[in-house]
């Protein structure tokens, strides 16, 4: 083995190119990663570090990576691929001619024609200059004149990148005229580890600002209009929903918040709750730091409710949730009912709390019960 002083850099460190995987074969090695948040699979030569063969995928936004490749000496690579339009697909990539051979595509039992749908990827500039990717699904013929509704989803925490993969469920909305968008906001590691660091601890508000700015950017691009954006998120994404309706309620027509971590400050101050001490590295410890306390109080959704109009909201929780206890969404809804000033027709039904008395943090168990919960949310 060479001494560290004799080591040679093959791939220089880069904030733009985020490496997530490495696989070795007889005549080459393969790196997996993301560039500007988009998945990359690249074939590299052992002898020539500059000889790189990127695998080209057919759509603007997608989720791709190596599949099972147990053999050392190969002439083709097994890949997994999907997009917001293309169901889960197994490819063989032929090294000799760079050809993707389709082996299997997930069957959609109700029937599905991918040619009827379009996926796009846009970069929206946030208020501090950061470029936030947004992956979008529409049906062909979608009018970008601001007249149609758009559903915006994000998570934005714990360094979890939200892949722009396939879901048959969301076609229900897209077929009814919605665009469906995923905002790859800071707090996840979609654009690298720094992207995660820039959305945690004392930079947490970047996550909320990115989401609001993504919504505004999509309005400016004509995908939807002000007040025609619906939004959803769960857990830390539920916290996101609570923060953005405090900041920019006028953008949203309806918001769904699942198992929402909305009483952030009180929860992080209670060291006797089972998960609180383990969460301090992500959110900060307000017990030991006044700075953390004040910053957390500045964005905690429950603590920042105000006398203003709020969009229609559906809030879900589970009685047996050990991660976000049911009383967080319950007390948030109670205070929302006291604070909200909107008096739209049917206002009494525009803020709904749904407590599943048999579920925990992950919602209802069982295939059909889970689908009923999704149907309830969409309705």
Secondary structure as UniProt FT lines:
FT   HELIX           4..6
FT   STRAND          17..24
FT   STRAND          28..35
FT   TURN            36..37
FT   STRAND          38..45
FT   TURN            49..50
FT   STRAND          52..54
FT   STRAND          63..66
FT   STRAND          76..82
FT   STRAND          89..94
FT   TURN            95..98
FT   STRAND          99..105
FT   TURN            109..110
FT   HELIX           114..116
FT   STRAND          117..125
FT   TURN            127..128
FT   STRAND          131..139
FT   TURN            140..141
FT   STRAND          150..153
FT   TURN            158..159
FT   TURN            169..170
FT   HELIX           171..174
FT   TURN            175..177
FT   STRAND          179..183
FT   TURN            186..187
FT   TURN            190..191
FT   HELIX           193..197
FT   TURN            198..199
FT   HELIX           201..203
FT   HELIX           205..220
FT   TURN            221..222
FT   TURN            226..227
FT   STRAND          229..234
FT   HELIX           236..247
FT   HELIX           249..251
FT   STRAND          252..258
FT   HELIX           264..268
FT   TURN            271..272
FT   TURN            274..275
FT   HELIX           276..283
FT   TURN            286..288
FT   HELIX           290..299
FT   HELIX           302..304
FT   STRAND          312..318
FT   TURN            319..320
FT   HELIX           326..339
FT   TURN            345..346
FT   HELIX           347..349
FT   STRAND          351..356
FT   TURN            357..358
FT   TURN            361..362
FT   HELIX           367..378
//
